[in-house]
C-alpha cells in the first residue's frame, strides 16, 4: 500500500485540508470558511468561533478531501496539523472549551498594554512577538478580570492547532513554533523555562508538553475515526505555526534563505542559525519547526483579504482571482498614477496598528478616468512596495541578505505579482506553483511522523516545489524606485493628515 498523508490547516479565514501522496504531490485540497461571532454583551473587538461547529466542519472537510483525492481512509498513513499562531483555546479537565480566542480576537487590548508596561523589553526578549494583546498571557488576564470562575477551571491552554489535535487524539500537546506564537515559550532556549511566564502568573501546569514538528503527539482515536473517515490509530503530528510551516512547505531549510508566505496575511521570514532579537524590536523572532533553526520575521498583516475586498468591489463577488489578475495585467508599470493603501504598510503590521487607507489617483478625472485594471494592478504594486520596506527592516534585524525571495501562499497564484515583486526588489523571485505551502509543510511533518522520512529538513527538501522564476526587468526596476519613494511619502502624509 502506497502511503498517503493528510494535512489540516486551521487558518484565519478558512479551515484547509490536503491529501498528498508519498512523494509529497497534492492529490486534492478543499477548504471551508470559519465563522466568527461576537458574544452578546462583549466588546466589538471580541471574536470567537463555536468549537463544535468547527469540529463538525473539519470532519466533513476531511471526508470531502479524501473523496476528491479518491483515497480510501485506510490508505492515510499520518496526519499533520498546522494553524494560526495567535489563537488559543482554554479547556477544563474534561476537555470542555471554556475560552476561545482566535487571532482576530482583540478583546485583551487593555490587558496587553498593562503587561507591556509591567514587563517592557523582557517580554519581547523572551517571547519574540508583539504586541502583547495578541499573546496568551494578555488573553488569560482578560479571562481572569472578566470571567474569574472560568479562569479557575482552566486545565490546559492550547493553541488552535493543538486544540484540533486534541480533538483527534484526546492528548493535549504543543510544538515550539506554535508555543512561541502565543507567547508561551522562552524562544532563545526553546523551552518553557521562562521567568517572564512566572511574572505573568501562568503556571507551567497549564501548558501541555512540547513535541517537535514530525513527532507523534497521539493517534486518531476510534470515535473520531468513525466520524471523519480517518483510520483509527493513525499517527498525528503538530507541524508548527502556519507561517513558519509555510517555509517548510517551500523546502526552505538553510540559514540565509528567505520566504514570503502571502495569504490572508503576508509574512516575510528569513532562516537564521540562532535567535536574532531585533535591537529596535521591529521584527519578530521565533524557532523554526526545523530543529536548530530560527526565524526572523516581518509581518505585513492583511493582504489576501484586502485583495478579495477590492476584487469584489470592482468586479463583483462572483469574479474569480484569475479574472481579476488577467485584467490587472493589462495596466502599465505605475498603474497610470494610481496608488493603493489597502493593507500592508511600510511599517510592520504589529507596529503600525490601525491606519488610514484608500485609493489615490490623478485628478481631475476628465483628463483620464482610472480604469479597473489600474486599480487592481496598483494593489499588487503597493503590496510589493510594502514588502520592499519591510524586507529592509528584516535584513537589518537578521544581519542577512538573500539574493532570492521565495514566494508561496494564495497570492502566489499571481504570476503578475511575482513579476512586479522581482522588479520592485531588483532580485529574483521564485514562485511556488502549489499555493498552499503551509499544508505542504504539514504534509512533510506527517511523512516524518509516519517514518517515511528521517527528519523534517530532509522531508522539506524532498517535497520542495518546482519553482517558477521571475527575474527583475531592469527598466521596470528603475521606474519602480521612483514610484516606491512616492508611495512611501504619500503613505506618511495620509497617516498624519
C-alpha positions as CSV (number, residue, x, y, z in Angstrom):
1,X,0.0,0.0,0.0
2,X,1.5,3.4,-1.0
3,X,1.3,5.8,1.9
4,X,-0.7,9.0,1.7
5,X,-0.7,11.9,4.1
6,X,-3.5,14.2,5.3
7,X,-2.8,17.8,6.3
8,X,-5.1,20.2,8.1
9,X,-4.5,24.0,8.4
10,X,-6.8,25.9,10.8
11,X,-6.1,29.3,9.3
12,X,-7.6,32.8,9.9
13,X,-10.3,32.8,7.3
14,X,-10.7,29.1,6.5
15,X,-10.0,25.6,7.5
16,X,-8.0,23.8,4.8
17,X,-7.4,20.1,4.1
18,X,-5.0,18.4,1.7
19,X,-4.2,14.8,0.8
20,X,-0.8,14.1,-0.7
21,X,1.0,11.0,-1.9
22,X,4.3,9.5,-0.7
23,X,6.2,11.9,-3.0
24,X,4.5,15.0,-1.5
25,X,2.4,15.5,-4.6
26,X,-1.0,17.0,-3.7
27,X,-3.9,14.8,-4.8
28,X,-6.7,17.1,-3.6
29,X,-7.3,20.1,-1.4
30,X,-10.5,21.6,0.0
31,X,-11.5,24.3,2.4
32,X,-14.4,25.6,4.4
33,X,-14.8,29.1,5.8
34,X,-14.5,29.8,9.6
35,X,-17.5,31.6,11.0
36,X,-16.6,34.1,13.8
37,X,-19.1,35.9,16.0
38,X,-19.1,38.5,18.8
39,X,-20.8,37.1,22.0
40,X,-23.7,39.2,23.3
41,X,-22.6,41.9,25.7
42,X,-18.9,41.7,24.7
43,X,-16.7,44.3,23.2
44,X,-16.9,44.7,19.4
45,X,-13.2,43.8,19.4
46,X,-14.2,40.3,20.5
47,X,-14.2,37.4,18.0
48,X,-14.9,33.7,18.8
49,X,-15.9,30.6,16.9
50,X,-18.2,27.8,18.1
51,X,-15.9,24.8,18.8
52,X,-18.4,22.1,17.9
53,X,-19.3,23.8,14.7
54,X,-15.7,24.0,13.6
55,X,-15.1,20.4,14.6
56,X,-18.1,19.2,12.6
57,X,-16.9,21.3,9.7
58,X,-13.4,19.6,10.0
59,X,-14.9,16.1,9.9
60,X,-16.9,16.9,6.8
61,X,-13.9,18.6,5.2
62,X,-11.7,15.5,5.7
63,X,-14.3,13.2,4.2
64,X,-14.7,15.5,1.2
65,X,-11.0,15.8,0.6
66,X,-10.4,12.1,0.8
67,X,-13.3,11.6,-1.7
68,X,-12.0,14.2,-4.1
69,X,-8.5,12.6,-3.9
70,X,-10.0,9.1,-4.5
71,X,-8.0,7.9,-1.5
72,X,-9.5,5.2,0.8
73,X,-9.3,6.3,4.5
74,X,-7.3,3.2,5.3
75,X,-4.6,4.5,2.9
76,X,-3.9,7.6,5.1
77,X,-0.7,6.9,6.9
78,X,-0.3,10.0,9.1
79,X,-1.9,13.4,9.8
80,X,-0.1,16.7,10.1
81,X,-1.8,19.8,11.6
82,X,-0.8,23.5,11.4
83,X,-2.8,26.6,12.2
84,X,-3.0,30.3,13.0
85,X,-0.4,31.5,15.5
86,X,-2.0,33.8,18.0
87,X,-5.2,31.9,18.8
88,X,-5.8,29.9,21.9
89,X,-8.4,27.6,23.4
90,X,-8.6,27.1,27.2
91,X,-10.2,23.8,28.3
92,X,-11.2,22.3,31.7
93,X,-10.2,18.9,33.0
94,X,-13.0,17.2,31.0
95,X,-11.8,18.8,27.7
96,X,-14.7,21.2,27.5
97,X,-13.8,24.6,25.9
98,X,-14.0,27.4,28.5
99,X,-12.5,30.2,26.4
100,X,-11.9,30.6,22.7
101,X,-9.8,33.4,21.4
102,X,-8.6,33.2,17.7
103,X,-6.0,35.5,16.3
104,X,-8.6,38.1,15.2
105,X,-9.8,38.5,18.7
106,X,-8.6,41.8,20.1
107,X,-10.5,42.0,23.4
108,X,-7.3,41.9,25.5
109,X,-6.0,45.2,24.2
110,X,-6.1,46.8,27.7
111,X,-4.5,43.8,29.4
112,X,-1.8,43.7,26.7
113,X,-0.9,47.3,27.3
114,X,-0.7,46.7,31.0
115,X,1.6,43.7,30.5
116,X,3.8,45.6,28.2
117,X,4.1,48.4,30.8
118,X,4.9,45.9,33.5
119,X,7.5,43.8,31.6
120,X,8.8,46.1,28.9
121,X,11.7,44.8,26.9
122,X,11.9,41.4,28.7
123,X,8.6,40.4,27.1
124,X,10.0,40.8,23.6
125,X,13.4,39.3,24.5
126,X,11.8,36.1,25.8
127,X,8.6,35.7,23.7
128,X,9.9,37.2,20.4
129,X,6.5,38.6,19.5
130,X,4.5,41.8,19.9
131,X,2.1,43.4,20.6
132,X,1.2,41.8,23.9
133,X,-2.5,41.9,23.3
134,X,-2.1,39.1,20.7
135,X,-0.5,36.7,23.2
136,X,-2.0,34.2,25.6
137,X,-0.8,35.9,28.8
138,X,-2.9,39.0,28.0
139,X,-5.9,36.9,27.0
140,X,-5.7,34.9,30.2
141,X,-5.5,38.0,32.2
142,X,-8.7,39.3,30.4
143,X,-10.3,36.0,31.4
144,X,-9.3,36.5,35.0
145,X,-10.6,40.0,35.0
146,X,-13.9,39.2,33.3
147,X,-14.7,35.6,34.0
148,X,-12.8,34.6,37.1
149,X,-14.8,31.5,37.8
150,X,-13.9,30.1,34.3
151,X,-10.3,31.1,34.7
152,X,-10.1,29.0,37.8
153,X,-11.3,25.9,35.9
154,X,-8.7,26.1,33.2
155,X,-6.7,22.9,33.0
156,X,-4.8,23.4,29.7
157,X,-4.1,26.4,27.4
158,X,-3.9,25.1,23.8
159,X,-3.1,26.7,20.5
160,X,-5.8,26.4,17.8
161,X,-3.8,23.7,16.1
162,X,-3.2,22.0,19.4
163,X,-6.9,22.0,20.1
164,X,-7.6,20.4,16.8
165,X,-5.0,17.7,17.6
166,X,-6.6,17.2,21.0
167,X,-10.0,16.5,19.3
168,X,-8.4,13.9,17.0
169,X,-6.3,12.1,19.6
170,X,-7.5,13.1,23.1
171,X,-4.0,14.2,24.1
172,X,-3.0,17.8,24.9
173,X,0.2,18.8,23.1
174,X,2.1,21.8,21.7
175,X,5.0,22.5,19.3
176,X,7.7,25.2,19.8
177,X,6.8,27.5,16.9
178,X,3.1,27.3,18.0
179,X,4.0,28.0,21.6
180,X,6.1,31.0,20.5
181,X,3.2,32.4,18.5
182,X,1.1,32.7,21.6
183,X,3.9,33.9,23.9
184,X,4.2,30.7,25.9
185,X,7.8,29.9,25.1
186,X,11.3,31.1,26.1
187,X,12.3,31.5,22.5
188,X,16.1,31.7,22.9
189,X,16.2,28.4,24.8
190,X,13.1,26.8,23.0
191,X,11.6,25.6,26.3
192,X,9.0,26.6,28.9
193,X,11.6,27.7,31.5
194,X,10.6,31.3,31.2
195,X,10.8,33.6,34.2
196,X,8.6,36.0,32.3
197,X,5.8,33.5,32.4
198,X,6.1,33.3,36.1
199,X,5.9,37.0,36.4
200,X,2.7,36.9,34.3
201,X,1.1,34.4,36.7
202,X,1.0,31.5,34.3
203,X,1.9,28.1,36.0
204,X,3.7,25.6,33.9
205,X,0.9,23.1,34.8
206,X,-1.4,24.8,32.3
207,X,0.9,24.3,29.4
208,X,0.9,20.9,27.5
209,X,4.1,19.1,26.6
210,X,6.3,20.3,23.7
211,X,6.8,18.0,20.8
212,X,9.0,18.8,17.8
213,X,7.4,19.0,14.3
214,X,7.1,15.5,12.9
215,X,7.0,13.8,16.3
216,X,3.9,11.8,17.0
217,X,1.7,13.5,19.6
218,X,-1.0,10.9,19.6
219,X,-3.1,8.7,17.4
220,X,-6.6,9.1,15.9
221,X,-9.0,7.7,18.4
222,X,-11.7,5.3,17.2
223,X,-14.7,7.5,18.0
224,X,-13.2,10.4,15.9
225,X,-12.2,8.0,13.2
226,X,-15.7,6.9,12.7
227,X,-17.0,10.4,12.3
228,X,-14.3,11.8,10.0
229,X,-13.3,8.8,7.9
230,X,-9.7,8.5,9.1
231,X,-8.3,5.2,10.1
232,X,-8.1,4.7,13.9
233,X,-4.6,4.6,15.2
234,X,-3.1,6.9,12.5
235,X,-0.3,9.0,14.0
236,X,-0.9,12.7,14.4
237,X,1.8,15.4,14.5
238,X,1.7,19.1,15.1
239,X,3.6,20.6,12.2
240,X,4.0,24.1,13.6
241,X,2.6,27.6,13.2
242,X,1.2,28.2,9.8
243,X,3.6,30.9,8.5
244,X,6.7,29.1,9.7
245,X,5.4,25.8,8.4
246,X,4.9,27.5,5.1
247,X,8.8,27.8,4.8
248,X,9.0,24.1,5.4
249,X,6.4,23.6,2.6
250,X,8.6,25.7,0.3
251,X,11.6,23.4,1.0
252,X,13.5,26.2,2.8
253,X,15.8,24.7,5.5
254,X,19.1,26.6,5.4
255,X,20.0,29.8,7.2
256,X,20.0,32.8,4.9
257,X,17.1,31.6,2.8
258,X,14.1,33.9,2.8
259,X,10.4,33.3,2.0
260,X,7.3,35.3,1.7
261,X,4.1,33.5,2.7
262,X,1.3,35.7,1.3
263,X,-2.2,34.5,2.0
264,X,-4.8,36.2,4.2
265,X,-1.9,37.9,5.8
266,X,1.7,38.3,4.5
267,X,4.9,37.4,6.3
268,X,8.5,37.8,5.2
269,X,10.8,35.3,7.0
270,X,14.5,34.6,7.0
271,X,16.0,31.5,8.5
272,X,18.9,32.1,10.9
273,X,21.5,29.9,12.8
274,X,20.5,31.4,16.1
275,X,17.7,33.6,17.6
276,X,18.1,37.1,16.4
277,X,16.2,39.7,18.5
278,X,15.9,43.0,16.7
279,X,17.7,45.7,18.7
280,X,14.9,48.1,17.6
281,X,12.1,45.5,18.3
282,X,10.6,45.9,14.9
283,X,10.9,42.3,13.8
284,X,9.6,39.1,15.4
285,X,11.9,36.1,16.1
286,X,10.9,32.5,16.7
287,X,12.0,28.9,16.5
288,X,11.6,27.2,13.1
289,X,9.7,23.9,13.1
290,X,13.1,22.5,11.9
291,X,15.3,22.0,15.0
292,X,18.3,24.2,15.5
293,X,16.9,26.9,13.1
294,X,15.3,30.2,14.0
295,X,13.2,32.7,12.0
296,X,13.4,36.5,11.8
297,X,10.1,37.8,10.5
298,X,8.4,41.0,9.3
299,X,4.7,40.6,9.5
300,X,2.8,42.8,7.0
301,X,-0.8,42.0,8.2
302,X,-3.7,41.9,5.9
303,X,-3.0,41.0,2.2
304,X,-5.3,38.4,0.7
305,X,-8.4,39.8,2.5
306,X,-7.7,43.3,1.1
307,X,-7.3,41.9,-2.4
308,X,-10.6,39.9,-2.0
309,X,-12.4,43.1,-1.0
310,X,-11.0,45.1,-3.9
311,X,-11.9,42.3,-6.4
312,X,-15.4,42.1,-5.1
313,X,-15.9,45.9,-5.1
314,X,-14.7,46.3,-8.7
315,X,-15.8,43.1,-10.4
316,X,-18.5,41.6,-8.1
317,X,-18.3,38.7,-5.7
318,X,-18.5,36.1,-8.4
319,X,-15.4,37.2,-10.2
320,X,-12.5,34.8,-9.9
321,X,-9.0,35.6,-8.8
322,X,-7.8,34.7,-12.3
323,X,-10.2,37.1,-14.0
324,X,-9.0,40.0,-11.7
325,X,-5.4,39.1,-12.3
326,X,-5.8,39.0,-16.1
327,X,-7.4,42.4,-16.0
328,X,-4.6,43.8,-13.9
329,X,-2.0,42.6,-16.4
330,X,-3.4,45.0,-19.0
331,X,-2.3,48.1,-16.9
332,X,1.2,49.5,-17.3
333,X,4.0,49.9,-14.8
334,X,2.9,52.5,-12.3
335,X,-0.8,51.8,-12.9
336,X,-1.3,55.2,-14.7
337,X,-0.6,57.0,-11.5
338,X,-3.0,55.0,-9.2
339,X,-1.7,54.2,-5.7
340,X,-3.3,51.7,-3.3
341,X,-3.2,51.8,0.5
342,X,-5.4,48.8,1.4
343,X,-3.4,46.7,3.8
344,X,0.3,46.2,4.2
345,X,2.3,49.4,5.0
346,X,6.0,50.4,5.2
347,X,5.8,49.5,8.9
348,X,5.4,46.0,10.2
349,X,1.7,45.4,10.9
350,X,2.0,45.0,14.8
351,X,3.9,48.3,15.0
352,X,1.7,50.2,12.6
353,X,-1.7,49.4,14.3
354,X,-4.9,50.8,12.7
355,X,-4.1,53.1,9.8
356,X,-5.9,55.2,7.2
357,X,-6.2,53.5,3.8
358,X,-7.6,54.2,0.4
359,X,-7.0,54.6,-3.3
360,X,-5.3,57.6,-4.8
361,X,-5.3,58.6,-8.5
362,X,-4.6,61.6,-10.6
363,X,-7.4,64.3,-10.9
364,X,-9.3,66.0,-12.5
365,X,-11.0,62.9,-13.9
366,X,-11.7,64.5,-17.3
367,X,-8.1,64.0,-18.3
368,X,-8.2,60.3,-17.6
369,X,-10.6,58.2,-15.5
370,X,-8.8,55.4,-13.6
371,X,-9.6,52.0,-15.0
372,X,-10.3,48.9,-13.0
373,X,-7.1,47.4,-14.4
374,X,-5.1,50.4,-13.0
375,X,-6.7,49.9,-9.5
376,X,-6.1,46.1,-9.5
377,X,-2.5,46.5,-10.6
378,X,-1.9,49.2,-8.1
379,X,-2.8,46.8,-5.3
380,X,0.0,44.4,-6.4
381,X,2.4,47.3,-6.7
382,X,1.5,48.6,-3.2
383,X,2.0,45.1,-1.7
384,X,5.4,44.8,-3.4
385,X,6.3,48.3,-2.0
386,X,5.4,47.2,1.5
387,X,7.4,44.1,1.1
388,X,10.4,46.1,0.0
389,X,10.2,48.4,3.0
390,X,9.7,45.6,5.5
391,X,12.4,43.4,3.9
392,X,14.9,46.2,4.6
393,X,13.8,46.1,8.3
394,X,14.1,42.3,8.3
395,X,17.6,42.2,6.7
396,X,18.9,44.6,9.3
397,X,17.4,42.5,12.2
398,X,18.7,39.2,10.9
399,X,22.1,40.5,9.6
400,X,21.4,38.6,6.4
401,X,20.5,39.4,2.8
402,X,19.3,36.8,0.4
403,X,19.6,37.3,-3.4
404,X,16.4,35.3,-3.9
405,X,12.9,35.7,-2.3
406,X,10.7,32.6,-2.4
407,X,7.0,33.2,-2.7
408,X,4.2,31.0,-1.5
409,X,0.6,31.2,-0.3
410,X,-2.6,32.2,-2.0
411,X,-1.2,35.4,-3.5
412,X,1.5,33.2,-5.3
413,X,-1.2,32.3,-7.7
414,X,-0.5,35.6,-9.5
415,X,2.4,35.5,-11.9
416,X,1.9,39.2,-12.4
417,X,2.6,39.8,-8.7
418,X,5.8,37.7,-8.8
419,X,7.0,39.8,-11.8
420,X,6.2,43.1,-10.2
421,X,7.8,42.0,-6.9
422,X,11.0,40.9,-8.7
423,X,11.4,44.3,-10.4
424,X,10.5,46.3,-7.2
425,X,13.1,44.3,-5.2
426,X,15.6,44.1,-8.1
427,X,16.1,40.5,-7.2
428,X,14.9,37.1,-8.4
429,X,11.5,35.8,-7.0
430,X,10.9,32.1,-7.0
431,X,7.2,31.3,-7.0
432,X,5.7,28.1,-5.8
433,X,3.1,26.6,-8.2
434,X,1.5,25.0,-5.1
435,X,-0.1,27.9,-3.3
436,X,-0.9,26.0,0.0
437,X,2.6,25.9,1.3
438,X,1.5,25.6,4.9
439,X,-0.4,22.5,4.1
440,X,2.7,21.2,2.2
441,X,4.7,21.8,5.4
442,X,2.2,19.8,7.4
443,X,2.5,17.0,4.7
444,X,6.3,17.0,5.2
445,X,5.8,16.7,9.0
446,X,3.3,13.9,8.5
447,X,5.8,12.0,6.4
448,X,8.2,12.1,9.4
449,X,5.5,11.0,11.8
450,X,4.8,8.0,9.5
451,X,8.5,7.1,9.5
452,X,8.9,7.7,5.7
453,X,11.4,10.5,6.3
454,X,14.0,10.5,9.0
455,X,13.7,14.3,9.8
456,X,11.8,17.4,8.8
457,X,14.6,19.1,6.9
458,X,15.0,16.0,4.7
459,X,11.2,15.8,4.1
460,X,11.1,19.6,3.3
461,X,13.8,19.3,0.7
462,X,12.4,16.1,-0.8
463,X,8.9,17.7,-1.2
464,X,10.2,21.2,-2.4
465,X,8.2,22.7,-5.2
466,X,9.3,23.0,-8.8
467,X,9.9,26.8,-8.8
468,X,8.7,29.2,-11.4
469,X,11.3,32.0,-11.5
470,X,10.6,35.7,-12.1
471,X,13.6,37.9,-13.0
472,X,13.7,41.7,-12.4
473,X,13.2,43.8,-15.5
474,X,16.0,46.5,-15.4
475,X,13.8,49.2,-17.0
476,X,10.8,48.4,-14.7
477,X,13.1,48.4,-11.7
478,X,14.3,52.0,-12.4
479,X,10.7,53.2,-12.8
480,X,9.6,51.4,-9.6
481,X,12.2,53.0,-7.5
482,X,10.6,56.4,-8.2
483,X,7.1,55.0,-7.6
484,X,8.2,53.4,-4.4
485,X,9.6,56.6,-3.0
486,X,6.3,58.4,-3.9
487,X,4.2,55.6,-2.4
488,X,6.1,55.9,0.9
489,X,5.9,59.7,1.0
490,X,2.2,59.8,0.4
491,X,1.6,57.0,2.9
492,X,3.1,59.1,5.7
493,X,1.2,62.2,4.6
494,X,-2.1,60.3,4.6
495,X,-1.4,58.9,8.1
496,X,-0.5,62.3,9.6
497,X,-3.2,64.4,7.8
